[in-house]
Amino acid sequence: MLFRSPTPRLGGLALLITMWCIFPLAEYYKYDISVLFPFFISLIPMILVGAAEDLGFAMPPRRRLLAISFSSMIVMAFYSSWASRAGIPYVDDLLAIAPAGIALTLFITVGVTNAFNLIDGLNGLAAFTAITIATSLSIAACIIDQIDICVLSLTIIPIILGFFILNFPFGKIFLGDCGAYLLGFTLIWTAIILITSENSVSPFAIILIFFWPVADTLLAIWRRKTRGKPGYLPDRLHYQDRKSTRLNSSHLV
């Protein structure tokens, strides 16, 4: 009889520990690592809920959304930063009012963070997407001479790459909800800080950088609504699910 041990779903905690170990290396590039301490504090509510789900404790969708929202509010409170422009006339005037900008920021951060959890249905997909997004953000930051953000984005890449090697293609470890939330939350806040720190960065360029997780999430919400189901309920109709099913079927022929 062949026994198989369950695949650990604690890739997120591994990523978090690796961040604590690797981010101090950014000081080599004159990056003030103390700036990141409030950000690590903000991760606590979201990480606790995600890790609890990965360990087998059922976390209702509302509780997850509240945890991510609370983490975002902590970031805004510490850094006094939120999405204050969208690159659209009159809308930017509205976002200049703090409550409107804060509300949009919560919508964006919660949406993108959950989007990474939705695309985490195929070995390597979420991690590879995160690597491409971090690379794109680092290039954008370098072009406009935002060296601190560039270094931060570049530091994220080897952290994800270490997990990617174990996850793709054989799935020796899974990202889990905790890991998906961590990647999405870190990357979207890096993008928001990039936008708010330099007016020459187009918000539409950032949307294109995050196109895949955002597009998949919007399609999933639309698909569930047209089927008369709540938008937050999971299904197996994502593009990667259909792709993996097609690949598995080909092995049976």
URPEWO-V20939 format. One line per field, one symbol per residue. phi: phi as a letter, one per 40 degrees, with the letter a starting at -180 (. if undefined). A space follows every 50 residues. Layout:
# URPEWO-V20939
phi: ???
This chain:
# URPEWO-V20939
phi: .cbbccccbbccccccccccccddcccccgccccccdccccccddccccc ccccchccbddcccccccccccccccccbfbacbabgbdgcccccccddc ccccccccccccdcccccccbadgccccccccccccccccccccgccccc cccccccccccccdcccbccgcabcgcdcccccccccccccccccccacc ccdcccccccdccccccccccccccccgbdccccabbcdccccccccccc ccc
